[in-house]
Amino acid sequence: MRGAKRSAAVLGAVMLFMVSAACAEQKETLRATGRAFSAIAKEALPAVVFIDVETTVEVPRGYYRNPFEEFFGRGYRQEQYEPRKYHQQGQGSGFIISKDGYIMTNNHVVNEADRITVTLADGREFDAKLVGTDPKSEVALIKIEDSNELPVLKLGDSEALQVGEWVLAAGNPFGLSQSITAGIVSAVGRDETGIAEYGNFIQTDAAINPGNSGGPLLNIDGEVIGINTAIYTRSGGYMGIGFAIPINQAINIKDQLIKYGKVSRSVLGVYIQEVDEDLAESFGLKERGGILISSVNEDSAAEEAGIQQGDIVVEMNGVAFNKLSAFRNRVAATPPNTKIELKIFRNGEYKMISAITKEMESEGAAVVATASEVYEKLGITVDSLESEAARRMGYENEKGVLVTEVEQGSAAWRKGIRPGQVIGSVNREPVESENDFMEALAASDEEQVLLLVSDGRSSRFIIVKLD
């Protein structure tokens, strides 16, 4: 009995020792993490700057009612007042990337500013010059002049970033200078945030608040892997979701701003849509994926390369794509007049096509047409484009048939097909008359039909289920 008690006591002591050792080990791990964060902050914060901007805002010319004229019976009259100007203050963050004074920040921090003042961690103030901004990516570059060597942050590689990695966000939230918060990478490749027209954002739960915009997002080695840009919030405050521009993307923008003072983007000149399971099956792909070319612009890079309507792009320069925005962003980020390699799927076979990108000339040069959902029934009536109705709508130079009626409640109606649209092909067979259309339908599979539908501005392929 005594032996059993003695064994239990020894076992208890051993377990207590093991728990204590485990706790000590965990505490040491936490201390080590804290020391790492402290070291990063000590090295990085001197290069993080506070940005104060002043912008002149003009209230346009307007009118007001003269109450005295009305009171004394002289009738109603509006008095005009002249435009008024007032100064608006703004704040944000940035970080020094070169010893000669280049500073990266966000476009919305410094865009249209009349005066930019930069305050360093040591208290020195400088008037900054705006080198250039790129509203489409939310990147901006400013510069200060100083005879002394400035503290500089090392730029990392955002392509190597992994979900779950520790990151630290530095900046000046709410005007509180030299602040740092810690978190992890929650996601990468967020390209549908609505923050900027072109973006592939890093998502993090490191706290990013007003004033942090333009500050650096750092990895565990103290390298900049992103520019803090925005938060997701329903209350106006931090809710655990922040977004940062990947530094690799920002470097490309920075280099162009320094060299040219502006940013040039590439375009292929195509309308595109995503490939869902039904489209993949219709085109003979074994599984969904890729980007479907729904139309090709004349004299475009795509036309010159031999890309055709109905091609499915599965890779660009060896990188696979399933999302419109990701493909569009990658093409746009490529310098104009660059040769790119596209792997496409056409008529049941894969082939490689080389294309030379062209410079985007206008806002409308990179139009994206998204795919509608699968149709279940047809329910439409068509007419020739030689009809009076088609001529009134300006379709003289189009090819196809005009949709004149759509049965309300049918699959076509529910999916958005409306009178006035044009069907250019049925199952990839061109149609130019009502007879062509009916013959193509008669030859269709009993379960579905593939239509190319245009509204006069863009085209898209649509699968219609006939069950």
Number of C-alpha atoms within 10 A of each C-alpha: 6 7 8 9 10 11 12 12 12 12 12 12 12 12 12 12 12 12 12 12 12 12 12 12 12 12 12 12 12 12 12 12 14 12 12 15 20 13 14 19 20 11 13 24 22 18 23 29 30 28 30 21 21 17 17 13 13 11 10 10 10 12 11 10 12 14 12 12 13 12 10 8 8 9 11 13 14 12 10 12 11 10 10 11 11 9 10 12 11 16 21 27 33 32 29 27 19 17 16 17 21 22 27 27 29 27 21 19 24 28 19 15 18 13 16 23 17 24 19 22 16 9 10 8 15 16 16 21 16 20 16 23 26 22 16 13 20 24 28 26 25 23 21 18 14 11 8 9 10 18 20 21 22 15 18 19 14 19 13 7 18 13 13 12 13 21 26 27 29 32 32 26 22 12 18 11 21 20 15 25 16 18 16 17 21 19 16 19 14 17 19 16 14 9 16 18 15 22 26 23 27 27 24 29 23 25 21 33 21 19 24 32 30 35 32 35 31 27 24 15 14 23 21 27 27 28 31 34 30 22 25 15 12 8 7 10 12 17 15 16 16 24 29 27 29 26 24 17 19 23 14 14 23 27 14 15 21 15 9 11 15 15 21 19 19 25 27 26 22 26 21 29 24 23 26 20 13 19 22 18 13 15 20 14 20 11 13 15 20 26 27 30 25 27 25 22 15 11 9 17 22 24 18 14 14 12 24 15 21 21 21 28 27 20 19 19 11 11 12 17 19 19 16 20 19 19 21 20 19 18 20 21 19 19 18 18 15 13 14 15 15 21 21 21 22 18 11 10 9 14 11 13 16 17 20 18 25 22 18 17 12 7 7 8 15 20 15 18 20 17 19 16 15 19 22 19 21 20 16 18 14 22 20 22 24 18 13 10 15 21 12 9 13 11 20 13 9 16 18 28 30 29 21 17 17 21 16 12 11 16 21 22 19 16 17 12 25 18 17 20 22 28 25 23 21 25 21 16 13 18 21 19 18 17 14 18 22 14 13 18 16 10 11 15 12 11 11 21 23 23 20 23 23 21 14 13 7 17 25 24 30 24 23 21 19 16 10
